[in-house]
Amino acid sequence: MTKYYVDSCIWLNLLNKEQNKIQGLPVWKITEMFLMQNPEKIILTRFVRKEVLHKIKEKDKILLLDNFQELTANDKEIFLARTIESKEKYALSFFDCIHLALCHKRDYILLTRDKELF
C-alpha cells in the first residue's frame, strides 16, 4: 500500500486554513478531504509534530494529528539525513533531510510545498 509522508507545511496549511485556492477550492480543504479519506495511508513523525506544535497558535488544533500513524526514525535514517545535510552543505534543514531520508528508506511519497525538496 502506498503511504504518504506529510510535511509540516501541509499540516500548517490545513490547521491554519490558509486561503490559497486551486480550481476554486481552498488548498486546505483539498488536503483535509485527502487526509480524512486515507488516514491509514498517512504518516507523520515526531519531527513533524514538533515543528507544527512550535508554529501553530491554537494548540487544540494539533489534536487532529492524533488520528494518523506516527513513526520514529531509526539510527540509519538519522545517519542518512545527516549525510544529506552535509552533502547539501547545510542548505537544507535537518528536518527536511530527515523527511527525505525517511521517504527514501521506507518508500513513502513526500507531500510538501517546499520547492527545494522537489
Secondary structure as the mmCIF struct_conf table of DSSP 4:
data_model
#
loop_
_struct_conf.conf_type_id
_struct_conf.id
_struct_conf.beg_label_comp_id
_struct_conf.beg_label_asym_id
_struct_conf.beg_label_seq_id
_struct_conf.end_label_comp_id
_struct_conf.end_label_asym_id
_struct_conf.end_label_seq_id
STRN STRN1 TYR A 4 VAL A 6
HELX_RH_AL_P HELX_RH_AL_P1 SER A 8 LEU A 15
TURN_TY1_P TURN_TY1_P1 ASN A 16 LYS A 17
STRN STRN2 LYS A 21 ILE A 22
TURN_TY1_P TURN_TY1_P2 GLN A 23 GLY A 24
STRN STRN3 LEU A 25 PRO A 26
HELX_RH_AL_P HELX_RH_AL_P2 VAL A 27 GLN A 37
HELX_RH_3T_P HELX_RH_3T_P1 PRO A 39 LYS A 41
STRN STRN4 ILE A 42 THR A 45
HELX_RH_AL_P HELX_RH_AL_P3 ARG A 46 LYS A 55
BEND BEND1 LYS A 57 LYS A 57
HELX_RH_3T_P HELX_RH_3T_P2 LYS A 59 ASN A 67
BEND BEND2 PHE A 68 PHE A 68
STRN STRN5 GLN A 69 LEU A 71
HELX_RH_AL_P HELX_RH_AL_P4 ASP A 75 LYS A 87
TURN_TY1_P TURN_TY1_P3 GLU A 88 TYR A 90
BEND BEND3 LEU A 92 LEU A 92
HELX_RH_AL_P HELX_RH_AL_P5 PHE A 94 ARG A 106
TURN_TY1_P TURN_TY1_P4 ASP A 107 ASP A 107
HELX_LH_PP_P HELX_LH_PP_P1 TYR A 108 TYR A 108
STRN STRN6 ILE A 109 LEU A 111
HELX_RH_3T_P HELX_RH_3T_P3 LYS A 115 LEU A 117
#
